[in-house]
Amino acid sequence: MEINSQNNQEGEQTQLIERELLLRLPEGEGTVLVSVKKVTGDSEEVVYEKTHNKEEQGIRVIVKDSGTVKYKIYFDNQYGNDYEVVF
């Protein structure tokens, strides 16, 4: 686990903690585009996007943040599931 810091909107330092998301890829042959989006209110920000070979079966995605954060996972731009991560 890695810890960094950044300034929040009030200019105060916030510690960023690193967590790992373990994602199971869809079955089949070929490749799949994996997108991880951080949900903040009504908006979503892409924090990870990469094409993977489905033969990998599962991947690890590192995210850094603080507090409790919701992430949405997409496979080939189709919604897969949500993760709520406590940092």
PDB file of N, CA, C and O in Angstrom:
ATOM      1  N   MET A   1       0.852  -1.177   0.000  1.00  0.00           N
ATOM      2  CA  MET A   1       0.000   0.000   0.000  1.00  0.00           C
ATOM      3  C   MET A   1       0.893   1.234   0.000  1.00  0.00           C
ATOM      4  O   MET A   1       1.865   1.313   0.751  1.00  0.00           O
ATOM      5  N   GLU A   2       0.553   2.179  -0.840  1.00  0.00           N
ATOM      6  CA  GLU A   2       1.325   3.410  -0.950  1.00  0.00           C
ATOM      7  C   GLU A   2       0.452   4.573  -0.487  1.00  0.00           C
ATOM      8  O   GLU A   2      -0.754   4.589  -0.735  1.00  0.00           O
ATOM      9  N   ILE A   3       1.058   5.537   0.180  1.00  0.00           N
ATOM     10  CA  ILE A   3       0.316   6.707   0.648  1.00  0.00           C
ATOM     11  C   ILE A   3       0.966   7.956   0.072  1.00  0.00           C
ATOM     12  O   ILE A   3       2.174   8.151   0.214  1.00  0.00           O
ATOM     13  N   ASN A   4       0.182   8.793  -0.570  1.00  0.00           N
ATOM     14  CA  ASN A   4       0.612  10.084  -1.095  1.00  0.00           C
ATOM     15  C   ASN A   4      -0.303  11.140  -0.510  1.00  0.00           C
ATOM     16  O   ASN A   4      -1.210  10.825   0.261  1.00  0.00           O
ATOM     17  N   SER A   5      -0.068  12.400  -0.874  1.00  0.00           N
ATOM     18  CA  SER A   5      -0.980  13.450  -0.423  1.00  0.00           C
ATOM     19  C   SER A   5      -1.238  14.416  -1.557  1.00  0.00           C
ATOM     20  O   SER A   5      -0.452  14.531  -2.497  1.00  0.00           O
ATOM     21  N   GLN A   6      -2.365  15.114  -1.447  1.00  0.00           N
ATOM     22  CA  GLN A   6      -2.722  16.171  -2.387  1.00  0.00           C
ATOM     23  C   GLN A   6      -3.520  17.207  -1.619  1.00  0.00           C
ATOM     24  O   GLN A   6      -4.030  16.930  -0.534  1.00  0.00           O
ATOM     25  N   ASN A   7      -3.627  18.393  -2.183  1.00  0.00           N
ATOM     26  CA  ASN A   7      -4.407  19.439  -1.536  1.00  0.00           C
ATOM     27  C   ASN A   7      -5.859  19.328  -1.964  1.00  0.00           C
ATOM     28  O   ASN A   7      -6.151  19.137  -3.144  1.00  0.00           O
ATOM     29  N   ASN A   8      -6.781  19.448  -0.992  1.00  0.00           N
ATOM     30  CA  ASN A   8      -8.201  19.439  -1.325  1.00  0.00           C
ATOM     31  C   ASN A   8      -8.644  20.838  -1.716  1.00  0.00           C
ATOM     32  O   ASN A   8      -7.811  21.736  -1.842  1.00  0.00           O
ATOM     33  N   GLN A   9      -9.948  21.039  -1.912  1.00  0.00           N
ATOM     34  CA  GLN A   9     -10.466  22.330  -2.372  1.00  0.00           C
ATOM     35  C   GLN A   9     -10.192  23.454  -1.384  1.00  0.00           C
ATOM     36  O   GLN A   9     -10.090  24.614  -1.782  1.00  0.00           O
ATOM     37  N   GLU A  10     -10.071  23.127  -0.106  1.00  0.00           N
ATOM     38  CA  GLU A  10      -9.809  24.151   0.909  1.00  0.00           C
ATOM     39  C   GLU A  10      -8.316  24.400   1.083  1.00  0.00           C
ATOM     40  O   GLU A  10      -7.918  25.195   1.934  1.00  0.00           O
ATOM     41  N   GLY A  11      -7.481  23.726   0.280  1.00  0.00           N
ATOM     42  CA  GLY A  11      -6.039  23.905   0.374  1.00  0.00           C
ATOM     43  C   GLY A  11      -5.385  23.057   1.448  1.00  0.00           C
ATOM     44  O   GLY A  11      -4.183  23.175   1.686  1.00  0.00           O
ATOM     45  N   GLU A  12      -6.168  22.196   2.104  1.00  0.00           N
ATOM     46  CA  GLU A  12      -5.619  21.319   3.132  1.00  0.00           C
ATOM     47  C   GLU A  12      -5.088  20.053   2.481  1.00  0.00           C
ATOM     48  O   GLU A  12      -5.615  19.607   1.462  1.00  0.00           O
ATOM     49  N   GLN A  13      -4.046  19.474   3.067  1.00  0.00           N
ATOM     50  CA  GLN A  13      -3.499  18.240   2.521  1.00  0.00           C
ATOM     51  C   GLN A  13      -4.374  17.057   2.901  1.00  0.00           C
ATOM     52  O   GLN A  13      -4.808  16.931   4.046  1.00  0.00           O
ATOM     53  N   THR A  14      -4.629  16.191   1.922  1.00  0.00           N
ATOM     54  CA  THR A  14      -5.391  14.962   2.116  1.00  0.00           C
ATOM     55  C   THR A  14      -4.496  13.796   1.740  1.00  0.00           C
ATOM     56  O   THR A  14      -3.845  13.827   0.696  1.00  0.00           O
ATOM     57  N   GLN A  15      -4.456  12.776   2.573  1.00  0.00           N
ATOM     58  CA  GLN A  15      -3.646  11.611   2.257  1.00  0.00           C
ATOM     59  C   GLN A  15      -4.366  10.739   1.235  1.00  0.00           C
ATOM     60  O   GLN A  15      -5.548  10.430   1.388  1.00  0.00           O
ATOM     61  N   LEU A  16      -3.635  10.344   0.182  1.00  0.00           N
ATOM     62  CA  LEU A  16      -4.160   9.422  -0.813  1.00  0.00           C
ATOM     63  C   LEU A  16      -3.614   8.038  -0.501  1.00  0.00           C
ATOM     64  O   LEU A  16      -2.408   7.855  -0.338  1.00  0.00           O
ATOM     65  N   ILE A  17      -4.505   7.077  -0.420  1.00  0.00           N
ATOM     66  CA  ILE A  17      -4.127   5.708  -0.106  1.00  0.00           C
ATOM     67  C   ILE A  17      -4.359   4.853  -1.343  1.00  0.00           C
ATOM     68  O   ILE A  17      -5.348   5.030  -2.055  1.00  0.00           O
ATOM     69  N   GLU A  18      -3.459   3.942  -1.591  1.00  0.00           N
ATOM     70  CA  GLU A  18      -3.535   3.072  -2.760  1.00  0.00           C
ATOM     71  C   GLU A  18      -4.282   1.786  -2.408  1.00  0.00           C
ATOM     72  O   GLU A  18      -4.013   1.155  -1.386  1.00  0.00           O
ATOM     73  N   ARG A  19      -5.221   1.413  -3.273  1.00  0.00           N
ATOM     74  CA  ARG A  19      -5.947   0.158  -3.124  1.00  0.00           C
ATOM     75  C   ARG A  19      -5.937  -0.570  -4.461  1.00  0.00           C
ATOM     76  O   ARG A  19      -5.691   0.031  -5.507  1.00  0.00           O
ATOM     77  N   GLU A  20      -6.201  -1.854  -4.415  1.00  0.00           N
ATOM     78  CA  GLU A  20      -6.179  -2.681  -5.600  1.00  0.00           C
ATOM     79  C   GLU A  20      -7.580  -3.229  -5.869  1.00  0.00           C
ATOM     80  O   GLU A  20      -8.212  -3.798  -4.979  1.00  0.00           O
ATOM     81  N   LEU A  21      -8.060  -3.052  -7.103  1.00  0.00           N
ATOM     82  CA  LEU A  21      -9.325  -3.644  -7.522  1.00  0.00           C
ATOM     83  C   LEU A  21      -8.999  -4.907  -8.305  1.00  0.00           C
ATOM     84  O   LEU A  21      -8.195  -4.865  -9.237  1.00  0.00           O
ATOM     85  N   LEU A  22      -9.602  -6.011  -7.947  1.00  0.00           N
ATOM     86  CA  LEU A  22      -9.418  -7.265  -8.681  1.00  0.00           C
ATOM     87  C   LEU A  22     -10.644  -7.451  -9.566  1.00  0.00           C
ATOM     88  O   LEU A  22     -11.758  -7.622  -9.069  1.00  0.00           O
ATOM     89  N   LEU A  23     -10.434  -7.416 -10.875  1.00  0.00           N
ATOM     90  CA  LEU A  23     -11.543  -7.477 -11.823  1.00  0.00           C
ATOM     91  C   LEU A  23     -11.479  -8.765 -12.627  1.00  0.00           C
ATOM     92  O   LEU A  23     -10.428  -9.135 -13.151  1.00  0.00           O
ATOM     93  N   ARG A  24     -12.606  -9.435 -12.717  1.00  0.00           N
ATOM     94  CA  ARG A  24     -12.719 -10.648 -13.531  1.00  0.00           C
ATOM     95  C   ARG A  24     -13.165 -10.228 -14.920  1.00  0.00           C
ATOM     96  O   ARG A  24     -14.169  -9.531 -15.066  1.00  0.00           O
ATOM     97  N   LEU A  25     -12.427 -10.646 -15.941  1.00  0.00           N
ATOM     98  CA  LEU A  25     -12.760 -10.288 -17.317  1.00  0.00           C
ATOM     99  C   LEU A  25     -13.861 -11.200 -17.858  1.00  0.00           C
ATOM    100  O   LEU A  25     -13.998 -12.340 -17.414  1.00  0.00           O
ATOM    101  N   PRO A  26     -14.647 -10.699 -18.818  1.00  0.00           N
ATOM    102  CA  PRO A  26     -15.672 -11.548 -19.437  1.00  0.00           C
ATOM    103  C   PRO A  26     -15.012 -12.743 -20.124  1.00  0.00           C
ATOM    104  O   PRO A  26     -13.885 -12.652 -20.611  1.00  0.00           O
ATOM    105  N   GLU A  27     -15.728 -13.855 -20.151  1.00  0.00           N
ATOM    106  CA  GLU A  27     -15.206 -15.052 -20.789  1.00  0.00           C
ATOM    107  C   GLU A  27     -15.291 -14.924 -22.301  1.00  0.00           C
ATOM    108  O   GLU A  27     -16.064 -14.122 -22.824  1.00  0.00           O
ATOM    109  N   GLY A  28     -14.496 -15.716 -22.991  1.00  0.00           N
ATOM    110  CA  GLY A  28     -14.515 -15.717 -24.441  1.00  0.00           C
ATOM    111  C   GLY A  28     -13.138 -15.487 -25.008  1.00  0.00           C
ATOM    112  O   GLY A  28     -12.136 -15.496 -24.293  1.00  0.00           O
ATOM    113  N   GLU A  29     -13.109 -15.283 -26.303  1.00  0.00           N
ATOM    114  CA  GLU A  29     -11.851 -15.052 -27.004  1.00  0.00           C
ATOM    115  C   GLU A  29     -11.739 -13.592 -27.401  1.00  0.00           C
ATOM    116  O   GLU A  29     -12.727 -12.859 -27.419  1.00  0.00           O
ATOM    117  N   GLY A  30     -10.519 -13.184 -27.718  1.00  0.00           N
ATOM    118  CA  GLY A  30     -10.307 -11.825 -28.195  1.00  0.00           C
ATOM    119  C   GLY A  30      -9.939 -10.875 -27.074  1.00  0.00           C
ATOM    120  O   GLY A  30      -9.416 -11.276 -26.034  1.00  0.00           O
ATOM    121  N   THR A  31     -10.225  -9.609 -27.312  1.00  0.00           N
ATOM    122  CA  THR A  31      -9.854  -8.565 -26.357  1.00  0.00           C
ATOM    123  C   THR A  31     -11.098  -7.865 -25.820  1.00  0.00           C
ATOM    124  O   THR A  31     -12.191  -7.980 -26.374  1.00  0.00           O
ATOM    125  N   VAL A  32     -10.896  -7.139 -24.724  1.00  0.00           N
ATOM    126  CA  VAL A  32     -11.971  -6.366 -24.106  1.00  0.00           C
ATOM    127  C   VAL A  32     -11.384  -5.057 -23.582  1.00  0.00           C
ATOM    128  O   VAL A  32     -10.301  -5.046 -22.998  1.00  0.00           O
ATOM    129  N   LEU A  33     -12.098  -3.964 -23.792  1.00  0.00           N
ATOM    130  CA  LEU A  33     -11.698  -2.668 -23.249  1.00  0.00           C
ATOM    131  C   LEU A  33     -12.258  -2.554 -21.838  1.00  0.00           C
ATOM    132  O   LEU A  33     -13.470  -2.619 -21.634  1.00  0.00           O
ATOM    133  N   VAL A  34     -11.367  -2.384 -20.866  1.00  0.00           N
ATOM    134  CA  VAL A  34     -11.769  -2.250 -19.465  1.00  0.00           C
ATOM    135  C   VAL A  34     -11.662  -0.786 -19.075  1.00  0.00           C
ATOM    136  O   VAL A  34     -10.612  -0.165 -19.239  1.00  0.00           O
ATOM    137  N   SER A  35     -12.757  -0.238 -18.556  1.00  0.00           N
ATOM    138  CA  SER A  35     -12.786   1.149 -18.080  1.00  0.00           C
ATOM    139  C   SER A  35     -13.228   1.160 -16.622  1.00  0.00           C
ATOM    140  O   SER A  35     -14.210   0.515 -16.255  1.00  0.00           O
ATOM    141  N   VAL A  36     -12.491   1.900 -15.797  1.00  0.00           N
ATOM    142  CA  VAL A  36     -12.860   2.105 -14.399  1.00  0.00           C
ATOM    143  C   VAL A  36     -13.143   3.592 -14.249  1.00  0.00           C
ATOM    144  O   VAL A  36     -12.293   4.432 -14.542  1.00  0.00           O
ATOM    145  N   LYS A  37     -14.361   3.907 -13.784  1.00  0.00           N
ATOM    146  CA  LYS A  37     -14.763   5.306 -13.647  1.00  0.00           C
ATOM    147  C   LYS A  37     -15.078   5.617 -12.190  1.00  0.00           C
ATOM    148  O   LYS A  37     -15.835   4.904 -11.532  1.00  0.00           O
ATOM    149  N   LYS A  38     -14.473   6.704 -11.702  1.00  0.00           N
ATOM    150  CA  LYS A  38     -14.736   7.192 -10.342  1.00  0.00           C
ATOM    151  C   LYS A  38     -16.017   8.004 -10.378  1.00  0.00           C
ATOM    152  O   LYS A  38     -16.167   8.894 -11.215  1.00  0.00           O
ATOM    153  N   VAL A  39     -16.943   7.702  -9.473  1.00  0.00           N
ATOM    154  CA  VAL A  39     -18.227   8.396  -9.408  1.00  0.00           C
ATOM    155  C   VAL A  39     -18.165   9.471  -8.335  1.00  0.00           C
ATOM    156  O   VAL A  39     -17.891   9.193  -7.168  1.00  0.00           O
ATOM    157  N   THR A  40     -18.426  10.713  -8.756  1.00  0.00           N
ATOM    158  CA  THR A  40     -18.484  11.843  -7.828  1.00  0.00           C
ATOM    159  C   THR A  40     -19.787  12.583  -8.099  1.00  0.00           C
ATOM    160  O   THR A  40     -19.919  13.262  -9.117  1.00  0.00           O
ATOM    161  N   GLY A  41     -20.749  12.452  -7.189  1.00  0.00           N
ATOM    162  CA  GLY A  41     -22.052  13.091  -7.421  1.00  0.00           C
ATOM    163  C   GLY A  41     -22.690  12.535  -8.676  1.00  0.00           C
ATOM    164  O   GLY A  41     -22.911  11.329  -8.783  1.00  0.00           O
ATOM    165  N   ASP A  42     -22.991  13.418  -9.639  1.00  0.00           N
ATOM    166  CA  ASP A  42     -23.617  13.007 -10.891  1.00  0.00           C
ATOM    167  C   ASP A  42     -22.615  12.806 -12.017  1.00  0.00           C
ATOM    168  O   ASP A  42     -23.011  12.536 -13.150  1.00  0.00           O
ATOM    169  N   SER A  43     -21.322  12.932 -11.725  1.00  0.00           N
ATOM    170  CA  SER A  43     -20.326  12.818 -12.795  1.00  0.00           C
ATOM    171  C   SER A  43     -19.451  11.579 -12.605  1.00  0.00           C
ATOM    172  O   SER A  43     -19.329  11.040 -11.505  1.00  0.00           O
ATOM    173  N   GLU A  44     -18.847  11.147 -13.713  1.00  0.00           N
ATOM    174  CA  GLU A  44     -17.941  10.016 -13.706  1.00  0.00           C
ATOM    175  C   GLU A  44     -16.630  10.429 -14.377  1.00  0.00           C
ATOM    176  O   GLU A  44     -16.637  11.085 -15.419  1.00  0.00           O
ATOM    177  N   GLU A  45     -15.510  10.040 -13.770  1.00  0.00           N
ATOM    178  CA  GLU A  45     -14.186  10.358 -14.305  1.00  0.00           C
ATOM    179  C   GLU A  45     -13.435   9.059 -14.565  1.00  0.00           C
ATOM    180  O   GLU A  45     -13.317   8.220 -13.671  1.00  0.00           O
ATOM    181  N   VAL A  46     -12.930   8.888 -15.773  1.00  0.00           N
ATOM    182  CA  VAL A  46     -12.166   7.688 -16.108  1.00  0.00           C
ATOM    183  C   VAL A  46     -10.827   7.735 -15.377  1.00  0.00           C
ATOM    184  O   VAL A  46     -10.051   8.676 -15.545  1.00  0.00           O
ATOM    185  N   VAL A  47     -10.564   6.703 -14.560  1.00  0.00           N
ATOM    186  CA  VAL A  47      -9.296   6.630 -13.837  1.00  0.00           C
ATOM    187  C   VAL A  47      -8.424   5.497 -14.362  1.00  0.00           C
ATOM    188  O   VAL A  47      -7.245   5.405 -14.020  1.00  0.00           O
ATOM    189  N   TYR A  48      -9.003   4.635 -15.191  1.00  0.00           N
ATOM    190  CA  TYR A  48      -8.249   3.541 -15.804  1.00  0.00           C
ATOM    191  C   TYR A  48      -8.976   3.119 -17.068  1.00  0.00           C
ATOM    192  O   TYR A  48     -10.199   2.976 -17.077  1.00  0.00           O
ATOM    193  N   GLU A  49      -8.208   2.921 -18.144  1.00  0.00           N
ATOM    194  CA  GLU A  49      -8.803   2.415 -19.374  1.00  0.00           C
ATOM    195  C   GLU A  49      -7.705   1.732 -20.184  1.00  0.00           C
ATOM    196  O   GLU A  49      -6.698   2.344 -20.539  1.00  0.00           O
ATOM    197  N   LYS A  50      -7.925   0.453 -20.465  1.00  0.00           N
ATOM    198  CA  LYS A  50      -6.918  -0.313 -21.193  1.00  0.00           C
ATOM    199  C   LYS A  50      -7.584  -1.539 -21.819  1.00  0.00           C
ATOM    200  O   LYS A  50      -8.532  -2.100 -21.269  1.00  0.00           O
ATOM    201  N   THR A  51      -7.068  -1.940 -22.976  1.00  0.00           N
ATOM    202  CA  THR A  51      -7.550  -3.144 -23.633  1.00  0.00           C
ATOM    203  C   THR A  51      -6.755  -4.342 -23.119  1.00  0.00           C
ATOM    204  O   THR A  51      -5.526  -4.308 -23.045  1.00  0.00           O
ATOM    205  N   HIS A  52      -7.486  -5.401 -22.764  1.00  0.00           N
ATOM    206  CA  HIS A  52      -6.869  -6.624 -22.239  1.00  0.00           C
ATOM    207  C   HIS A  52      -7.313  -7.815 -23.063  1.00  0.00           C
ATOM    208  O   HIS A  52      -8.395  -7.815 -23.650  1.00  0.00           O
ATOM    209  N   ASN A  53      -6.469  -8.823 -23.099  1.00  0.00           N
ATOM    210  CA  ASN A  53      -6.824 -10.086 -23.725  1.00  0.00           C
ATOM    211  C   ASN A  53      -7.706 -10.857 -22.746  1.00  0.00           C
ATOM    212  O   ASN A  53      -7.365 -10.976 -21.569  1.00  0.00           O
ATOM    213  N   LYS A  54      -8.832 -11.379 -23.219  1.00  0.00           N
ATOM    214  CA  LYS A  54      -9.753 -12.104 -22.335  1.00  0.00           C
ATOM    215  C   LYS A  54      -9.118 -13.345 -21.723  1.00  0.00           C
ATOM    216  O   LYS A  54      -9.585 -13.833 -20.694  1.00  0.00           O
ATOM    217  N   GLU A  55      -8.061 -13.863 -22.341  1.00  0.00           N
ATOM    218  CA  GLU A  55      -7.370 -15.027 -21.787  1.00  0.00           C
ATOM    219  C   GLU A  55      -6.731 -14.722 -20.434  1.00  0.00           C
ATOM    220  O   GLU A  55      -6.416 -15.638 -19.675  1.00  0.00           O
ATOM    221  N   GLU A  56      -6.537 -13.425 -20.130  1.00  0.00           N
ATOM    222  CA  GLU A  56      -5.973 -13.042 -18.828  1.00  0.00           C
ATOM    223  C   GLU A  56      -6.921 -13.421 -17.688  1.00  0.00           C
ATOM    224  O   GLU A  56      -6.467 -13.603 -16.558  1.00  0.00           O
ATOM    225  N   GLN A  57      -8.189 -13.542 -17.945  1.00  0.00           N
ATOM    226  CA  GLN A  57      -9.256 -13.895 -17.004  1.00  0.00           C
ATOM    227  C   GLN A  57      -9.489 -12.839 -15.933  1.00  0.00           C
ATOM    228  O   GLN A  57     -10.633 -12.445 -15.707  1.00  0.00           O
ATOM    229  N   GLY A  58      -8.446 -12.375 -15.274  1.00  0.00           N
ATOM    230  CA  GLY A  58      -8.595 -11.356 -14.242  1.00  0.00           C
ATOM    231  C   GLY A  58      -7.442 -10.374 -14.282  1.00  0.00           C
ATOM    232  O   GLY A  58      -6.340 -10.710 -14.715  1.00  0.00           O
ATOM    233  N   ILE A  59      -7.703  -9.148 -13.825  1.00  0.00           N
ATOM    234  CA  ILE A  59      -6.664  -8.116 -13.797  1.00  0.00           C
ATOM    235  C   ILE A  59      -6.711  -7.384 -12.461  1.00  0.00           C
ATOM    236  O   ILE A  59      -7.699  -7.449 -11.730  1.00  0.00           O
ATOM    237  N   ARG A  60      -5.632  -6.696 -12.166  1.00  0.00           N
ATOM    238  CA  ARG A  60      -5.532  -5.859 -10.962  1.00  0.00           C
ATOM    239  C   ARG A  60      -5.401  -4.414 -11.409  1.00  0.00           C
ATOM    240  O   ARG A  60      -4.549  -4.083 -12.234  1.00  0.00           O
ATOM    241  N   VAL A  61      -6.247  -3.559 -10.860  1.00  0.00           N
ATOM    242  CA  VAL A  61      -6.210  -2.132 -11.173  1.00  0.00           C
ATOM    243  C   VAL A  61      -5.934  -1.380  -9.877  1.00  0.00           C
ATOM    244  O   VAL A  61      -6.642  -1.560  -8.886  1.00  0.00           O
ATOM    245  N   ILE A  62      -4.904  -0.535  -9.887  1.00  0.00           N
ATOM    246  CA  ILE A  62      -4.542   0.251  -8.711  1.00  0.00           C
ATOM    247  C   ILE A  62      -5.263   1.598  -8.766  1.00  0.00           C
ATOM    248  O   ILE A  62      -5.208   2.297  -9.777  1.00  0.00           O
ATOM    249  N   VAL A  63      -5.940   1.957  -7.667  1.00  0.00           N
ATOM    250  CA  VAL A  63      -6.589   3.268  -7.550  1.00  0.00           C
ATOM    251  C   VAL A  63      -6.062   3.953  -6.292  1.00  0.00           C
ATOM    252  O   VAL A  63      -5.746   3.294  -5.302  1.00  0.00           O
ATOM    253  N   LYS A  64      -5.970   5.291  -6.341  1.00  0.00           N
ATOM    254  CA  LYS A  64      -5.510   6.079  -5.192  1.00  0.00           C
ATOM    255  C   LYS A  64      -6.554   7.130  -4.871  1.00  0.00           C
ATOM    256  O   LYS A  64      -7.023   7.836  -5.763  1.00  0.00           O
ATOM    257  N   ASP A  65      -6.919   7.237  -3.608  1.00  0.00           N
ATOM    258  CA  ASP A  65      -7.887   8.251  -3.189  1.00  0.00           C
ATOM    259  C   ASP A  65      -7.936   8.282  -1.672  1.00  0.00           C
ATOM    260  O   ASP A  65      -7.058   7.738  -1.002  1.00  0.00           O
ATOM    261  N   SER A  66      -8.966   8.922  -1.137  1.00  0.00           N
ATOM    262  CA  SER A  66      -9.179   8.965   0.309  1.00  0.00           C
ATOM    263  C   SER A  66     -10.671   8.889   0.584  1.00  0.00           C
ATOM    264  O   SER A  66     -11.488   9.176  -0.291  1.00  0.00           O
ATOM    265  N   GLY A  67     -11.021   8.501   1.799  1.00  0.00           N
ATOM    266  CA  GLY A  67     -12.432   8.394   2.164  1.00  0.00           C
ATOM    267  C   GLY A  67     -13.058   7.140   1.560  1.00  0.00           C
ATOM    268  O   GLY A  67     -12.396   6.114   1.402  1.00  0.00           O
ATOM    269  N   THR A  68     -14.349   7.238   1.224  1.00  0.00           N
ATOM    270  CA  THR A  68     -15.076   6.147   0.579  1.00  0.00           C
ATOM    271  C   THR A  68     -15.430   6.583  -0.827  1.00  0.00           C
ATOM    272  O   THR A  68     -16.040   7.635  -1.016  1.00  0.00           O
ATOM    273  N   VAL A  69     -15.054   5.787  -1.815  1.00  0.00           N
ATOM    274  CA  VAL A  69     -15.217   6.161  -3.210  1.00  0.00           C
ATOM    275  C   VAL A  69     -15.919   5.037  -3.965  1.00  0.00           C
ATOM    276  O   VAL A  69     -15.623   3.858  -3.768  1.00  0.00           O
ATOM    277  N   LYS A  70     -16.858   5.425  -4.836  1.00  0.00           N
ATOM    278  CA  LYS A  70     -17.562   4.456  -5.678  1.00  0.00           C
ATOM    279  C   LYS A  70     -16.939   4.463  -7.071  1.00  0.00           C
ATOM    280  O   LYS A  70     -16.683   5.521  -7.647  1.00  0.00           O
ATOM    281  N   TYR A  71     -16.702   3.268  -7.599  1.00  0.00           N
ATOM    282  CA  TYR A  71     -16.176   3.097  -8.948  1.00  0.00           C
ATOM    283  C   TYR A  71     -17.152   2.250  -9.754  1.00  0.00           C
ATOM    284  O   TYR A  71     -17.732   1.296  -9.236  1.00  0.00           O
ATOM    285  N   LYS A  72     -17.329   2.603 -11.023  1.00  0.00           N
ATOM    286  CA  LYS A  72     -18.130   1.800 -11.945  1.00  0.00           C
ATOM    287  C   LYS A  72     -17.178   1.142 -12.933  1.00  0.00           C
ATOM    288  O   LYS A  72     -16.243   1.772 -13.427  1.00  0.00           O
ATOM    289  N   ILE A  73     -17.426  -0.129 -13.213  1.00  0.00           N
ATOM    290  CA  ILE A  73     -16.575  -0.902 -14.109  1.00  0.00           C
ATOM    291  C   ILE A  73     -17.347  -1.157 -15.406  1.00  0.00           C
ATOM    292  O   ILE A  73     -18.506  -1.570 -15.386  1.00  0.00           O
ATOM    293  N   TYR A  74     -16.676  -0.901 -16.534  1.00  0.00           N
ATOM    294  CA  TYR A  74     -17.268  -1.127 -17.851  1.00  0.00           C
ATOM    295  C   TYR A  74     -16.370  -2.048 -18.665  1.00  0.00           C
ATOM    296  O   TYR A  74     -15.144  -1.951 -18.608  1.00  0.00           O
ATOM    297  N   PHE A  75     -17.001  -2.950 -19.427  1.00  0.00           N
ATOM    298  CA  PHE A  75     -16.300  -3.829 -20.348  1.00  0.00           C
ATOM    299  C   PHE A  75     -16.829  -3.534 -21.744  1.00  0.00           C
ATOM    300  O   PHE A  75     -18.018  -3.710 -22.009  1.00  0.00           O
ATOM    301  N   ASP A  76     -15.947  -3.083 -22.644  1.00  0.00           N
ATOM    302  CA  ASP A  76     -16.349  -2.668 -23.993  1.00  0.00           C
ATOM    303  C   ASP A  76     -17.515  -1.679 -23.942  1.00  0.00           C
ATOM    304  O   ASP A  76     -18.482  -1.802 -24.694  1.00  0.00           O
ATOM    305  N   ASN A  77     -17.407  -0.697 -23.044  1.00  0.00           N
ATOM    306  CA  ASN A  77     -18.391   0.372 -22.857  1.00  0.00           C
ATOM    307  C   ASN A  77     -19.752  -0.111 -22.369  1.00  0.00           C
ATOM    308  O   ASN A  77     -20.731   0.632 -22.441  1.00  0.00           O
ATOM    309  N   GLN A  78     -19.826  -1.343 -21.874  1.00  0.00           N
ATOM    310  CA  GLN A  78     -21.049  -1.878 -21.292  1.00  0.00           C
ATOM    311  C   GLN A  78     -20.848  -1.980 -19.779  1.00  0.00           C
ATOM    312  O   GLN A  78     -19.837  -2.506 -19.312  1.00  0.00           O
ATOM    313  N   TYR A  79     -21.828  -1.469 -19.017  1.00  0.00           N
ATOM    314  CA  TYR A  79     -21.732  -1.485 -17.555  1.00  0.00           C
ATOM    315  C   TYR A  79     -21.550  -2.914 -17.048  1.00  0.00           C
ATOM    316  O   TYR A  79     -22.255  -3.831 -17.470  1.00  0.00           O
ATOM    317  N   GLY A  80     -20.585  -3.090 -16.128  1.00  0.00           N
ATOM    318  CA  GLY A  80     -20.338  -4.402 -15.527  1.00  0.00           C
ATOM    319  C   GLY A  80     -20.804  -4.468 -14.090  1.00  0.00           C
ATOM    320  O   GLY A  80     -21.693  -5.255 -13.764  1.00  0.00           O
ATOM    321  N   ASN A  81     -20.210  -3.642 -13.213  1.00  0.00           N
ATOM    322  CA  ASN A  81     -20.603  -3.635 -11.803  1.00  0.00           C
ATOM    323  C   ASN A  81     -19.985  -2.424 -11.097  1.00  0.00           C
ATOM    324  O   ASN A  81     -19.241  -1.647 -11.694  1.00  0.00           O
ATOM    325  N   ASP A  82     -20.316  -2.289  -9.813  1.00  0.00           N
ATOM    326  CA  ASP A  82     -19.820  -1.208  -8.969  1.00  0.00           C
ATOM    327  C   ASP A  82     -18.878  -1.775  -7.909  1.00  0.00           C
ATOM    328  O   ASP A  82     -18.993  -2.929  -7.497  1.00  0.00           O
ATOM    329  N   TYR A  83     -17.952  -0.935  -7.487  1.00  0.00           N
ATOM    330  CA  TYR A  83     -17.106  -1.224  -6.333  1.00  0.00           C
ATOM    331  C   TYR A  83     -17.159  -0.007  -5.435  1.00  0.00           C
ATOM    332  O   TYR A  83     -17.023   1.122  -5.909  1.00  0.00           O
ATOM    333  N   GLU A  84     -17.355  -0.221  -4.146  1.00  0.00           N
ATOM    334  CA  GLU A  84     -17.238   0.872  -3.180  1.00  0.00           C
ATOM    335  C   GLU A  84     -15.996   0.581  -2.360  1.00  0.00           C
ATOM    336  O   GLU A  84     -15.909  -0.449  -1.691  1.00  0.00           O
ATOM    337  N   VAL A  85     -15.034   1.495  -2.416  1.00  0.00           N
ATOM    338  CA  VAL A  85     -13.732   1.264  -1.791  1.00  0.00           C
ATOM    339  C   VAL A  85     -13.547   2.229  -0.630  1.00  0.00           C
ATOM    340  O   VAL A  85     -13.753   3.434  -0.774  1.00  0.00           O
ATOM    341  N   VAL A  86     -13.160   1.694   0.513  1.00  0.00           N
ATOM    342  CA  VAL A  86     -12.836   2.513   1.682  1.00  0.00           C
ATOM    343  C   VAL A  86     -11.318   2.621   1.742  1.00  0.00           C
ATOM    344  O   VAL A  86     -10.615   1.617   1.863  1.00  0.00           O
ATOM    345  N   PHE A  87     -10.827   3.847   1.657  1.00  0.00           N
ATOM    346  CA  PHE A  87      -9.381   4.096   1.661  1.00  0.00           C
ATOM    347  C   PHE A  87      -8.898   4.393   3.062  1.00  0.00           C
ATOM    348  O   PHE A  87      -7.707   4.628   3.267  1.00  0.00           O
TER     349      PHE A  87
END
